Amino acid sequence: MSWTTITVWIICALLAGGIGWSKYEKKKTRDKYLAELAAMDRDRREKLLTRLNPKVQTELRQQLMLRYGLS
């Protein structure tokens, strides 16, 4: 094994770890945001959801229905 091979493997491992960590943080943040939305009253939640991108809005509404049974 050469140093080049070892270096390439180390770089790949660091990139994979970084990608995995960012996906984990994104999921954790989304779960926290969903919990906050579920705790809000309906009018406030709807007002906040209407400000979001329609694609994200639809996804959040689906997750609220699946997890918390809220519309």
HUTA-V570073 format. One record per residue. SS is DSSP state (~ for helix, > for strand, _ for the rest). OMEGA is omega in radians with two decimals (999 if undefined). NEAR is the number of other C-alpha atoms within 8 Angstrom. Layout:
ss:SS omega:OMEGA near:NEAR
ss:SS omega:OMEGA near:NEAR
This chain:
ss:_ omega:3.13 near:4
ss:_ omega:3.12 near:5
ss:~ omega:3.11 near:6
ss:~ omega:3.13 near:6
ss:~ omega:3.13 near:8
ss:~ omega:3.13 near:9
ss:~ omega:3.12 near:8
ss:~ omega:3.14 near:8
ss:~ omega:3.12 near:8
ss:~ omega:3.12 near:8
ss:~ omega:3.11 near:8
ss:~ omega:3.13 near:8
ss:~ omega:3.11 near:8
ss:~ omega:3.10 near:8
ss:~ omega:3.13 near:8
ss:~ omega:3.10 near:8
ss:~ omega:3.11 near:8
ss:~ omega:3.12 near:8
ss:~ omega:3.12 near:8
ss:~ omega:-3.14 near:8
ss:~ omega:-3.13 near:8
ss:~ omega:3.09 near:8
ss:~ omega:3.10 near:8
ss:~ omega:-3.14 near:8
ss:~ omega:3.12 near:8
ss:~ omega:3.13 near:8
ss:~ omega:3.14 near:8
ss:~ omega:3.12 near:8
ss:~ omega:3.13 near:8
ss:~ omega:3.11 near:8
ss:~ omega:3.11 near:8
ss:~ omega:3.13 near:8
ss:~ omega:3.11 near:8
ss:~ omega:3.11 near:11
ss:~ omega:3.10 near:8
ss:~ omega:3.10 near:8
ss:~ omega:-3.13 near:8
ss:~ omega:-3.12 near:11
ss:~ omega:-3.12 near:6
ss:_ omega:3.01 near:8
ss:_ omega:-2.98 near:7
ss:~ omega:-3.10 near:6
ss:~ omega:3.13 near:6
ss:~ omega:3.12 near:8
ss:~ omega:3.14 near:11
ss:~ omega:3.12 near:8
ss:~ omega:-3.14 near:8
ss:~ omega:-3.12 near:8
ss:~ omega:-3.12 near:8
ss:~ omega:3.12 near:9
ss:_ omega:-3.06 near:6
ss:_ omega:3.03 near:8
ss:_ omega:-3.09 near:7
ss:~ omega:3.13 near:7
ss:~ omega:3.13 near:6
ss:~ omega:3.13 near:8
ss:~ omega:3.14 near:11
ss:~ omega:-3.14 near:8
ss:~ omega:3.13 near:8
ss:~ omega:3.10 near:9
ss:~ omega:3.11 near:9
ss:~ omega:-3.14 near:8
ss:~ omega:3.09 near:10
ss:~ omega:3.12 near:13
ss:~ omega:-3.09 near:10
ss:~ omega:-3.02 near:7
ss:~ omega:-2.98 near:6
ss:~ omega:-3.13 near:8
ss:_ omega:-3.13 near:7
ss:_ omega:3.08 near:6
ss:_ omega:999 near:5
